[in-house]
């Protein structure tokens, strides 16, 4: 969970990013419980963390000694690209992020 915080993802923002990249919703409180050791990290959540963090799920499974979920498939190319953007945007200032957002809204017509 510290790696999520390193990407400036709090519990609520993390839940939205997880949903966007994996199609699976985890309650924001779940991240807090796992991070504090009150809830065990499940294979599904671990695989989703790997996607959001941009880490190969196999590598994370070895590090945590938690197997991958049955039927696990690698993330889509789009999810990999967005995970990289999430990692890279943490280096931007608040003003730079706002400028990036404004440009996206203006040029790409995103909400």
C-alpha positions, -999 to 999 in steps of 0.1 A, spaced: 0 0 0 30 23 5 37 20 -32 2 34 -39 9 63 -16 42 68 -34 21 74 -65 0 100 -47 -30 76 -45 -49 78 -13 -76 53 -6 -104 69 -26 -82 79 -55 -67 44 -54 -102 28 -56 -110 49 -87 -78 40 -104 -82 3 -96 -117 4 -111 -105 21 -142 -75 -1 -148 -88 -35 -137 -126 -32 -139 -128 -43 -103 -139 -21 -74 -124 -24 -40 -137 -3 -12 -113 25 -1 -114 10 34 -100 -23 21 -67 -6 11 -64 9 46 -72 -24 62 -46 -43 41 -20 -15 46 -24 -17 84 -24 -55 84 -60 -58 95 -70 -77 63 -50 -102 44 -39 -94 9 -59 -116 -15 -45 -130 -47 -71 -109 -67 -62 -77 -49 -25 -85 -53 -29 -90 -91 -48 -57 -93 -21 -39 -73 5 -52 -98 -16 -37 -126 -19 -3 -110 17 -2 -99 30 -14 -133 48 -44 -118 46 -78 -134 21 -98 -113 45 -128 -113 72 -108 -97 48 -94 -70 35 -129 -63 71 -141 -57 78 -112 -34 47 -116 -13 45 -154 -15 9 -151 -25 -1 -170 -56 -19 -154 -86 -56 -159 -88 -70 -186 -110 -74 -175 -146 -51 -145 -142 -43 -127 -174 -19 -99 -180 -32 -64 -180 -42 -47 -213 -17 -25 -231 -38 5 -222 -37 -4 -185 1 -7 -186 4 27 -203 -19 44 -178 0 28 -149 31 43 -163 14 77 -165 3 74 -129 38 67 -119 53 96 -139 27 122 -129 38 121 -93 68 141 -103 47 170 -116 38 200 -95 2 208 -87 3 236 -113 17 212 -140 -10 186 -132 -37 213 -135 -23 225 -168 -22 189 -181 -59 185 -170 -69 217 -186 -52 207 -219 -69 173 -219 -103 189 -213 -98 215 -240 -81 193 -266 -96 159 -260 -129 171 -247 -127 149 -216 -148 157 -185 
